[in-house]
Amino acid sequence: MGQEKKVSDSIWSRVKRMHDEVLSVLAPQELKGYVLVEAYDPLVVENMIKGVTYTRSMVTGEIPFEQIEHFLTPTSAVANISEGDIVELISGPFRGEKAKVTRIDEGKEEITVELFEAMVPIPITVRGEHARVIKKEGE
């Protein structure tokens, strides 16, 4: 597990070189240990994955589009963050600092936080993907 992106990149590079009948390759982060490959013929996929590092086996079958549609639609970086949540900043100059969310701008996908260990509470605006929720408000 954790190698899905490498596997999908490797399969896609083989597809581009060989021009086989593979339509798409998808490695959703939410689906650990699996890479979805869209093709007309399962034998093409089976031949394509032979020798690909970190590939163990193949599960054949069709998946209804409704079951994978949510993997294809982008999610907002601030979707799971609420005002009052405690977050840890995971990148930038304040990396590793804990802060409280005071405002959310969903249009820009930014949050405004106040650092806990600062002498004076100064609002800092960061991108939503640069913060990880460590405690939800009310927990």
N, C-alpha and C positions, 0 to 999 in steps of 0.2 A: 504494500500500500504506500501511497505517497509518490508513486512514479507514473501516475496516469498521464500527466502532461508530457513526460518524456516519451512514453509509449505512443501517445496520439501524434506527437511531432514526428516520430520515427515512421509510423504508418503513413502519415500524410506525405512525407518526403519520398517514400517508396511509390505512393500513388502518382505523384508528379513526375517521377522518373519513368515509370512503366506505363503510364496512361491507362491503367486498368479501369474497370467499371465501378469504381468506388465513388459514391456521390458526396459523402461527407464523413467526417470523423469528429466525435464530440467526447470530451472528457470533463463532465460536470464535477465541480468541487464537492457537491453535496452527495455524490454517489461514489464513495470510496471503493477502490479496487476494480472499477469497471471503466471501459472505454466503449462508447457506442459507435458502430460503424454502419453506415447506410450503403447498401449495395444491392444490385439485382440478383446476384448469385452468391450463396454462402461459400461456394468453393473458391471464388475469387478472394474472399476475405480470409479464408483458411490459408491459402497460398501466400497472401500478403503478410500475415502475421508470423509465418514460419521464420524463426531465427531472430525475431524482434526481442531484444533484451527486456526482461521483467514481464514477459507475456507467458502465462501458464496454460490457459485453455480458452476455448471459445464456446459461448452459449449461443446457439442459433435460435432464431425465431423472430417474429415481428412484434414490435411494441406500438400500441396505438399512439397516435400523435398527441392525444390529450394527456398521456402519461409523461411525455417529455417536454411538452410545451413550456412548462414553468422553468426548465433549464435554459430555454432559448430567450426568454424575456429578461432584460437587465433589471436588477433590483437596485434600489436607491441605497447609497452608502450610509444614509442616516435613517433608514427604515426601522431599524431595531433600537434606535436611541431615543430616549425621552428626556424632557427637561427634568432635572433633579437627579438623573443617573450619575453614578460615579464611574469615570472612565480612566483608563491608562493611556497616555499618549505613546504611540508605538513608532513614531518617526519624527524627524525634525529636531530642532534645538532643545525641545523639552521632552525628548524621548525618555520614557521610564517614569515620568512625573504622573501623579494622580491628580485628578481635577473633577469638579462638579459642573455638569452641563447647565448653563443658564439660558441658552437660546438656541433654536434650531432654524436654519434657513434651508428648507427642502429644495427650493429652486436652484440654489448654488451648491447644494449638498455640503454645507458647512455647518459647523457647530461652534458656539461661543462657550468657552469654559473659564472657570476661575481655579487657579492652581491652589492646592491645599497648603503647600509648604512655603508659599510666598508671604513675605512680611505684609505687603499691601495687596488686597485683592484687585488684580488687574485683569480685565476681560481679554482673553486671547481667542482669536478665531482660527480654527484649523479645519482642514478637509475632513469629512466624515470617515473616510477610509484610514485616516491617521490616528484613529482612536478605537479602543476596544472596551466594551462595557464590562466592568468587573463587578458592579453591583447595581441592580435596578432600584429605582426609587421605591421606598416602602418595604424593602426586604430586611 
